[in-house]
Structure formats: structure tokens, C-alpha cells
């Protein structure tokens, strides 16, 4: 549960990455969130199919039918949103008056080259 609460805090932090070429907005480090929730979904799916009474044949049939019926529509909706709808919504927002009043900041991670506190590895 602590991992989920940290993911919620991260989700609400507002740190986003804007890709000008693709016209999309995404969160940084989304692979952690996807991995965490993906493992939960897979675990739930396996537990659900194993809880079905009747034996291995019925469990395998249910898993196959659910996988065949649920996965393709989810993939189609996701692809359509990310390729068509999200760039359209981002462009609409960037063209609106609201986007002009929001503060935009760039965060750059640059090594400090002027620091005198560094220790030479040869001295250790």
C-alpha cells in the first residue's frame, strides 16, 4: 500500500514531459506506475481464473475467452487515443487563452562542474 500512495502523490505532482514532435504530454517515469498496476491486473486475472469451479479445462477456456474479448478493444482504444485524440487535445489547449497564463518551466539536470567539494578518486 505505501507504493500506491507514493504513486498517487507523484501523479498529483504535475511534473509532465511535453513532446513537441508528437504533440503529446506524458508523466515522467510512467514505467514504474505501469509495472505496479500491470502486475496487480495480471495477479487478479490469474486468481480469478483459478477460482472458477470445474477444473483446468474450464479455467483455461475462461482465461482464453476473457483474454480474446477484453484485450483487443483495450488496445484499439489506447492506440486511437494516443495517436489521434491526445495530440488534438494538446493542440487545442495550447491554442487556448488558458495556456498563455500558465507558468511553464523547464527542469534540466546538469552536473555541477564548479564544485570544490569533489574528492579525487585517486586520493582514496
Secondary structure, DSSP 8 states (H G I E B T S, - for coil): -HHHHHHHHHHHT--EEEETTTTEEEETTHHHHHHHHHHHHHHHHHHHHHHSTT-HHHHHHHHHHHHHHHHHHHHHHHHHIIIIIHHHHHHHHHTSHHHHHS----------SS-S----GGG-
